[in-house]
Amino acid sequence: MARNRRSNIADILAARSVIINDIDIEPHSCGELNVQCVSCEAKHFLGERPPDRQFTNCCHKGKVELPPIKMCPVIEDLMKNKHPPINCQRIFMKMLEA
Ligand SMILES: [Zn+2]
């Protein structure tokens, strides 16, 4: 048991001693998220596209049809920029004065 514990500690210390130089690590890019599923229009990376060009991880090649998303009308208006104009600076200044 004690030998096992010492061995584990030695392994941990050995693992900590590995120094990785960040400069030597090549950044990875998945590319643009701009390949759309022809069935559901979900966006995918090019590398995700199967050889038959039909995606399975969104709608299983059009076999799964999800109901439309129910969204709170206030949030939907905000997302679609359909809200009365507000003066953010004035609101911020009021918050500072409080
Ligand atoms: Zn799909």
Residues whose N, C-alpha, C, O or C-beta is under 5 A from the ligand:
A	BS01	ZN	C37 S39 C40 E41 A42 F55 C58 C59
